[in-house]
Every structure is written in structure tokens, then in C-alpha cells.
Amino acid sequence: MDHQALINAFDQVDEQIVDLERILNERQSLPLLATVEHAMALTKQLIIAYIDDVGVKEIPAADADLLEVFKVLVKSDPSWNTIRDNCRELVYYYNCITMDRMDALPEHPEKMAVRTLRHLYLFMKTRCMREERLEMA
């Protein structure tokens, strides 16, 4: 089976995470709202690419929010609940920012958002490798 679209999605997301990590190392910060929105969009991109690759569920709408996309992923496969709290963490950061509740965020939330994104990426990539959707590195 050809998994090229999934492989491409993981490659693209990894490149963007590497850029975020590099900028954080150089500047020690990133624009918070843009970083959280970007982390959510990249997570959504990976989940949708996986759902598409499996090919048994309807692909979520492009404008669906992260938790709606996650619900499609976990439906009939509760093992994906392992990353539920990581997805929720990104949404929590977003909600705190948009509700002007910066006091409710952890210290350096932009760094935490990038680390959470990297964690989600690594978990999903490892799972895809075990499922032989991606080559072992």
C-alpha cells in the first residue's frame, strides 16, 4: 500500500517543528497565539493524514477544530485516547489566550506548545512505524 501522502505529512510537519524549535533556541520566545494556532493546525494535519491513510473513516472537514478531528480519530479506536490530553492542552492554551486569561497559562506557554506538538508528532510517528505505515528510522 502506498503511504506517500502520510509520509509527506510527517516530513512537512517535522520540518515546521524543527523551525519552531530553532527559533525558540535562538530567540527564547515565539508569538504565543500564532504558535499555539500553528501547533493545533499541525496536529490536525497529522491526524487527518492518518485518518486518510487508514481509509475507513470519513475525513474531517478542513475547518473542523482540533478536538472534532480528534473525535473522528478515536472513534472505534480508543487506543488513541493516549494523546487526548495533549490535544486538550493545546486547546486550553488557545482558550486562555482568547479569553485573556494569561494568568492561567504555565510559564513559557509557547515553549510548552512546541514541546507538546513534538510529543504528539513522535507518538503518532512511532505508532505509524509500528503499523508499517512509515519506515523505521
N, C-alpha and C positions, 0 to 999 in steps of 0.2 A: 504494500500500500504506500502511496506517495504522501509523505507528511511535509512537503516543501513549504506550504503556507504556514504551518505551525513552526517549523524550523526558522523561517523568515521572521515570524513574530517574535520568537525568543531572541534572535540575533538583534533585531531592531530595538527591543526593549532593553536588552543588556547594554547596547551602545549608549542609550539615553541615560541609564542608571550610572554607567561609568562617567559620563559627562557631569551628571549631578554630583557624584562623589568627588570628582576632580575639582569642581568649582567650590564645593564645601571645604575641601582641604586647602585651597588657595585663599579663599575669602573668609572662611569660617561662618558664612551665612548665605542664605538664599532668600528671595522674596517668599514670604510664608504662604500666602493664599495661592499664588501661582504654583508653588512647589507641591502643595497638597493636592490641588486640582490635577496637576500633571501626574502625580503618583497614583491618584484614583483612575485617571484615564489609562495609564499604562497597565495597571492591574486589570482593568476591564478588558483591555486589548488582549491580554494573555488568556483570560477566562473565555472570551468569545472565540479566540483562535482554537482553544482546546475543545470547546463545545462543537465547533465546526469540524474539527478533525475527527472527533468521535463519530459524528454524523447521525446520532439517533434522537437529538432534541432540536426543537425549533431554536434558531439563532435569535438571541435577544435583539431588540431594536437598538440602533446605534445611539439613540438619545436616552436609553434606559439608564437609570442611576446604578451605581456600583452594587448596591445591595439587591436590586432587582435582578441584575445579571448573575450575582452570586446565587440567588434562589434557584435559578434555572440550572446552574452547575450542580448544586447539592441535591436537587430533586431526584429521587430514586438512587442516589449515591451519597449516603450520609457520611462516608469517609472524608468527603471534602470539608466537613464541619471543622476540621483541624485548622483551617485558615480563616474561619468565620470571624474570630476576634481581631485578627489583623486587618481584615476589610473594615470591620466596625471602627477600629481605631482611626483609620484614615477619615472615615465619615464623621467621627466625633471631632477630630481636628477641624474639619471643614465647618461643621455646625458651630463650634466655639468661635471660629473666626467670623463667620457671617452673622452671629448673634452678638458680636462684640463682647465676648467673654474670654478675653486673652488670659485673664487670671486663672481660668480653669485648665489651661494648657500646661503640659510639662515644660521643663526648662529646655530650650533649644528645640522647639517642635519641628522646625524644618529639617533638622538633622534626624530626628526620630521618624519623620515621614519617609525620608530617603532610606533609612535603615529598615523600616517596615516594608517598604517596597522591595528592597533587596531580599529580605526574608521570604516574602511571597514569591518572588521570582525563583529563588533557589529551591523552595519547597516544590513549586509546580514543575520546575525543570527536572528535579530528581524523580518526581513521580512519572513524568513523561518518559524519562530514560528507563525506568523500571518497566513501564508499559511498552517499551520498544517503539515509542513514537519519535524519540530523539536518540541520536547516537551517544554512547557513553563517551565522556570526555577523556 
